[in-house]
Amino acid sequence: MTVFEAYITNLGKYAEGQLVGETLRFPATTEEVQSLLKNIGVDGVRYEEFFITAFDGDVMGLYDYLTEYENLDELNHLAHLISELDSDEIETLEAALNKGDHTSSVADIIILVHNLDCYSLHPGVTDDETLGRIYVEDMELLDVPDNVLPYFDFEAYGRDMRINEKLGSLLTLLMEQSWHPESVTVSRKRMELAAVKEYLDEHFTEKLTLDELAEHFFINKFYLSKIFKETYGTTVNNYLISKRITRAKQLLRFTDMTVDEVGVAVGMGDANYFSRMFRKVEGISPREYRKQW
């Protein structure tokens, strides 16, 4: 079942004046994502980045909150969650999206989907008075004597109930996090990791340590190491090395920088360390790699 589609475009080729992209249908398998990136030329060497030029799907309001640089893993997780919703839950989600609750990021929308049971949907209700009448006359949540009904302030009651619902929703989320810290949801884990990975992608040329990373994101370094390895199949340090070597290969191939200058530029100022790590990853030295081109 396709929940939504996104047109993925090669950012590097777009900057060169070429529009190269394909449509990815979510949820997608790892193989489908990798195949698409390969097809549009995002090879991690010459072209590393992509962006999304269009979204399409049946969930009303969702695409108002999705941007061109969304994380594919988070989009895929969101699509999996939505695919498991029934029609009533989809309607509730669309109503919450229309209100703009918990919509500042894909990670926020994931949390919203996890907590749809905190919402009560009343189709067609556009004002507090109508809401108050539904609660009193239809749902009988408040016993109002017949002789008082003509004087009862339905608007004020509807407003109070609406505010209470918002407070109840917030309280539920807070209690879930504070009473059960050991049961960190997948969405929260992905939020943390997405932020860490994005930080590494932006700062990999700088000197970074696991301790500094953990302190920056207020995460226990052992927990960070564990969930990073579980999710991405590699350690934080090896991911950093991979990013640096990939960038080094680009500089060796497309610039006239010396090998030592390349090492410094990618965050490996020690020439011996840079050469050793490059050979460990690529099987040849930086100079031998350059000679191939």
N, C-alpha and C positions, 0 to 999 in steps of 0.2 A: 504493500500500500504506500503510495507516494503522498506525503503530507504537504510538502512544498518543493519548489524548484529554485535553483539559483544559477545564474549565468556567471561562470568563473572566467576571468580574463587575465592573461599574462601581463603583469604590470610593466615589466621591462620592455616587452615588444610594443606595448601601448605607447610608452614614452618615445619609442623609435618611429611611431607613426603607423604601426600595424595593430589591427584589432584581431587578436587571436584568442579564442575562448570556446567553451562548450558548456552545455547545461548539465548540472549535477542534480539528481533527484534524491531527496532526503526522505527517510533514512537511507544511508548508503553504506556499503561495506568498505573495509579498508582497501580492498583490491580495486573497487570502483573509484575511490578517491585517488589512489595512486595512478591508476590507468588514465584518468582525466588529466591529472597534472602532467603526466608524461606526454599525452596527446597535445597539450597546449604549450609544451616546451619548457615547463617549470622543472628544471633538472637539478636544481641545487648547486649548480656550478656557474653557468653564465646567467641564468635566470632563476632567481630564488623566490620572488614575490609575486603575488596575485591579488586581485581585488574583485569584488562582486558588482556587476553592473545592473542586475535586475533580479527581483524575487517574484515568484508567482505561486499561488496556492489558494485554498478555499477558506482558510481561517481569517475571517474579517478582522482588520485592524492590526494583525501581527506585523505586517511589513512596514507599517509606519514607524516601527521601533528598531528595525534592522538596518545596519549600515553597511557600507561597501567593504569594510575591513574586518568583518566578523570572523571569529575563530571557527574553522570547519568542524572541529571536535565538539564544540559547544552547540553548534547548529544541529549536528547529527544527534546529540543527546536530547535536545529539545524535540526534534522530530520523532524520536523513539517514544518519548513520553506522550506527545500529542496523539500518536498512532494508537495508544492504548486507551484513550478517552472515549466514552460513549457520546451520543449526540447531545444529551443534556449537559454533560460536562463541557463539551465544545461550546455550547451556547453560553454557559457560565464564564468560560475563559474569554470569549469574545466580548461579553459585557464588562468584565474586569479590565480588558485591554482598552475598551472604549472609555472607561473611567480614568485610565492612565495609572492604575495602581501597580506598583512593582514592575516598572517597565523601563528603567534607566539603562538596562543592559540585558544581553541574552541570559546571563547568569541570574539576574533578577526574575526574568520571565520563567526560567526553570524552577525557581523557588515558588513562584506564583502557581505554576501547574501542580507542584507537589502539595499545595495548600488550598486547592479549590473548594474543599469541604468547609472552609471558613466563610464562604460566601453564600448568601441566600439570594436567589434570582427571582425577580418579580417583573416579568415581561410587561411592557406597556406603561409602567409606572414612571411618571416624569416629575412628580412634585411630592412634597412631604405630606400634604393633606390626604392624597390618594393612598399613600403608603400607610398612613395612620389608620384609615378606614379599613384597609385590608387586614391589618393586624387585629383591629378591634371587632369588626363586623364579620369578616370571613374566617380568620384564623382563631378568633376568640382568645387572644393572648391576654386580654385584660377584660375583666368583668365590669362593665359599665351599666349601672341601672338604667332602665328604659326612660325614667323621668329625667335623667341627667344627660342622656344622649344629645338632645337638641342644643345643649350648652357646652358640650365637650369640645375641647380644642384638639381636633384631629391633626392639624398641621404641626402643632408643638409636639404632640406625642410621636408623630411620624419622624420628625427631626431628631428627637431624643433617641428613638430606636435606631435610626440610621447611624448616629454617632456611636451608640453602644455597640453596634455591629462592627464598626471600624476598630473600636477599642478592643473588642473581643478578638478580632482577627489578629491585631498586633500582639495582644497578650498571649494568644496561642503560639505564635511564632517565637516569642521571647521565652516562654516556658519550655518549648520543645528544645531550644538551644541550651538553656541553663540547667534544666532538670536531667537532660540526657546527653551530656557532652561526649559520652563514649560512642553514641550512635550518629556520628557525623555522616550526613547524607552524601550521596554521590555528587549531587549538584554542588554542595559546599566544597567538596574535595576538588572538583573540576574548577570552581571559581578560584581557589587558592593556587592550583597548579597553572591555570591559564595566566594568572598575574605573574607568577614566578617565571614561566617560560617566556612571556612577553618581555619581562625585564632582562632576562638573559639574552634574548634576541637583539635587544637595543643596546646592551652594555657589554657584550662579550669581548670587546677589544680592551676593556678596562681590567684592572686587577680586581678579581672577585674571589672571595673565600666562602665556604659553606656557612661559617659562623656569621659573616657579615650579611649573607643572604637571609639566613634564618632571623637575624635581628631586624632586618629591614621589613620583613613581612610578618613579624611577631609569631613565628612558627618554630616549634622545637626542631632543631637541626636533624635529629634522628628520625623524627616523624616525616620531615621534608624529604630526607634521603629515601625513606621507605616508599612513600606514595609516588615520588617521582620515578623511581625504578619500576614500580608496579604498573604505572600508567604508560610510560614512554619506553620501557625496556632497556634503559641505560641509566647510568649514574649522572648526577649533576655535573661532575667534573668531566666525564667522557663526552657529555653533550656540549660543554663549553669547548673542549678540544676539537670536536667535530665542526662546530661553527667556525672556530678560528682557522682550522686547516682548509675548510671550504673557501673562506674569504682569502686565505693566503694563495690558494690555487688561482683564484681570479686575478689577484694582483701580479702573480708571477707570469700569468699568461697575457694579460692585457695592459701592463704598465712596464716602465723601464726601471722601477725601483730595484735596489740591490736586495739580495736575499736577507741581509741583516735588517734593512729598512722595512721589508715586508714583515719580518718577525716582530719588530717593534709596533708596526701598524695594526697587527692583529692581537696584540696583548701578550706576546711572547718575546720580551726584550732580551732574554738570555739566548744568544745565538746557538749555543750547543743544545739547549733544551728544545728550541724551536726545530732544529734539524733532526733531533732524535724523535720528537713527537711526529713530525712530518713523515719520517721514514716508517715509523710504527704504523701509521694510518695508511699511507699510500704505497709502502714497500720500496720506495726510492727516495733519494734526497731531493731537497728543493731545487738544487741546480740541475739535477738529472731530469726532474719534471719539466723545468723551463726549456731544456734542450729539445723536448718532444714537440714543442710548438715553434 
